[in-house]
Amino acid sequence: QVHLVESGGGLVQPGGSLRLSCSASETIVNFDILAWYRQAPGGQRELVARLTPRSGRTDYLDFVKGRFTISKDNAKNTVYLEMNSLKLEDTAVYYCNAFDLGAGDSWGQGTQVTVSP
């Protein structure tokens, strides 16, 4: 399985911005889906954004639409999550995911995002 490493999390005030990065140990061009999930304290892991590399299609959790953007840089084997207008409810551990029909899911270790005044 591919090795994924997230970075870019931290503490930010409401209304602020962060950009998360997910660096992969191998090329990302052939994955079926690249995605970001999050898990808040006491909550279940939920899909935040996903990108289908072959079609370029992106999908977002309704709560983050218009505020978050998922993108990728094939040359750097990196997936990004640009997060703007952050809200208290966005506080969670954010996980990078790469899905391949043959190999299944690969996960990063997560990066903490805390939105607080």
C-alpha positions in Angstrom: 0.0 0.0 0.0 1.0 3.6 -0.6 2.4 5.5 2.4 0.6 8.8 3.0 1.8 11.6 5.3 -0.4 14.6 6.1 0.9 18.0 7.2 -0.4 21.5 7.6 -2.7 21.2 10.5 -2.7 23.5 13.5 -4.6 26.1 15.5 -6.5 28.8 13.7 -9.2 31.3 14.7 -12.7 31.2 13.2 -12.7 32.7 9.8 -9.1 31.7 9.2 -7.5 29.4 6.6 -5.3 26.4 6.5 -3.9 24.3 3.7 -3.4 20.6 4.4 -1.0 18.5 2.3 -0.8 14.8 1.8 2.4 13.5 0.4 2.3 10.0 -1.1 5.2 7.6 -1.4 4.3 6.7 -5.0 2.6 8.3 -8.0 -1.0 9.3 -7.4 -2.1 9.4 -11.0 -3.5 5.9 -11.0 -5.6 6.0 -7.9 -9.3 5.7 -8.4 -10.2 8.2 -5.7 -8.2 10.6 -3.5 -10.0 12.0 -0.5 -9.9 13.8 2.8 -11.8 12.6 5.8 -12.1 14.0 9.3 -13.1 12.8 12.7 -14.2 15.1 15.5 -13.9 14.1 19.1 -16.6 11.5 19.9 -17.7 11.5 16.3 -17.4 9.1 13.4 -15.0 9.6 10.5 -16.7 11.5 7.7 -15.9 12.2 4.1 -15.0 15.9 3.6 -13.9 16.0 0.0 -12.9 13.6 -2.8 -11.4 13.8 -6.2 -11.5 11.3 -9.0 -8.3 11.7 -10.9 -9.3 10.2 -14.2 -12.3 12.5 -14.6 -11.3 15.4 -12.4 -14.6 15.3 -10.6 -14.7 16.6 -7.1 -17.3 16.1 -4.4 -17.7 17.8 -1.0 -19.5 17.5 2.2 -22.4 20.0 2.1 -21.1 21.8 5.2 -17.8 22.6 3.6 -19.0 23.4 0.0 -17.7 26.8 -1.1 -15.1 26.9 1.7 -12.9 23.9 1.0 -11.1 22.9 -2.2 -9.4 19.6 -2.9 -6.6 19.5 -5.5 -3.5 17.5 -6.4 -0.1 18.0 -7.9 0.9 14.9 -9.8 4.5 15.9 -10.1 4.8 16.2 -6.3 2.6 13.2 -5.6 0.7 15.4 -3.2 -3.0 16.0 -2.5 -4.1 19.3 -0.9 -7.1 20.5 1.0 -7.5 24.3 1.0 -9.7 25.3 3.9 -11.1 28.8 4.1 -13.6 30.5 6.4 -13.0 27.9 9.1 -15.6 27.3 11.7 -15.5 25.9 15.2 -17.3 22.8 13.8 -14.4 22.1 11.5 -12.2 21.1 14.4 -11.2 17.5 13.9 -8.3 15.2 12.9 -8.1 15.2 9.1 -7.0 12.1 7.3 -5.8 11.6 3.8 -7.1 8.6 1.8 -6.1 7.0 -1.4 -8.4 4.3 -2.9 -7.5 1.7 -5.5 -10.0 -0.9 -6.7 -7.3 -3.6 -6.5 -5.4 -2.6 -3.4 -8.2 -1.0 -1.4 -7.8 1.9 1.0 -4.6 3.6 2.2 -4.7 6.1 5.1 -2.4 8.7 6.5 -1.8 9.1 10.3 -3.9 12.3 10.5 -3.3 15.9 11.2 -5.1 17.9 13.9 -7.0 21.0 12.9 -8.3 23.1 15.8 -10.5 26.1 15.2 -10.7 28.3 18.4 -11.1 32.0 19.3 
